[in-house]
Amino acid sequence: MASTLTIKDLHVEIEGKEILKGVNLEIKGGEIHAVMGPNGTGKSTLASAIMGHPKYEITSGSITLDGQDVLEMEVDDRARAGLFLAMQYPSEITGVTNADFLRSAINARREEGKEISLMKFIKELDNKMELLEMDLDMAQRYLNEGFSGGEKKRNEILQLMMIQPAIAILDEIDSGLDIDALKIVSKGINEMRSSEFGCMIITHYQRLLNYITPDKVHVMMQGRVVKSGGPELAQRLEAEGYDWIKAELGIEDETVSQEA
């Protein structure tokens, strides 16, 4: 059954400074949403708050997944429930191979006694790595250690494809990618499209959306979603920037922490 992530009137602070000021979003299985906006408007804060980063304090509002209170869950419970975050800056973990990490992550979402078999895991891993044009030797390298920026981003998509979450949040998955890597990453995300999979893509650029057509596009400013539309909204932003939205809504420029 398709999942639904619902965010209502979400307010978030960092060290006493309010970053999110009433975000409302709903992402359903079968939908891809793009979240755009100028730097520092709260896009990455939204992603981190959904996944439970301890630096971000939820002061009011709610996040639910299929009616379950996400804010009452620990970070690992959120992942087990079907949420996934591809981070803007993936961490390096020495001593844990890609393959071991992925198999543990898959089995963590399965009931005891129903773990994925080694042979099935290896077959699926090889197939996904081939699709993403990744060297098979990367499966035995330590997680993200010594990876280039592009390799880290492909590895995030490999995790996405292997873990098969219900709702994925991709935070600037296109940053730092050349055009060939961008096409490969986009191919992996498009492979995930199904009625059971929902996705929120945070991006600054239309170029990613040339390869992944979103169902809905949202613009964040001043810690809120101020405008939503279809793919044509992203195309207009690429052509005209954000000034027309600011003028239309009477929004003045403001300085927001770059941590947002």
Secondary structure, 3 states (H helix, E strand, C coil): CCCEEEEEEEEEEECCEEEEEEEEEEEECCCEEEEECCCCCCHHHHHHHHHCCCCCEEEEEEEEECCEEHHHCCHHHHHHHCEEEECCCCCCEEEEEHHHHHHHHHHHCCCCCCCCCHHHHHHHHHHHHHHCCCCHHHHHCEECCCCCHHHHHHHHHHHHHHHCCCEEEEECCCCCCCHHHHHHHHHHHHHCCCCCCEEEEECCCHHHHCCCCCCEEEEEECCEEEEEECHHHHHHHHHHCCHHHHHHHCCCCCCCCCCC
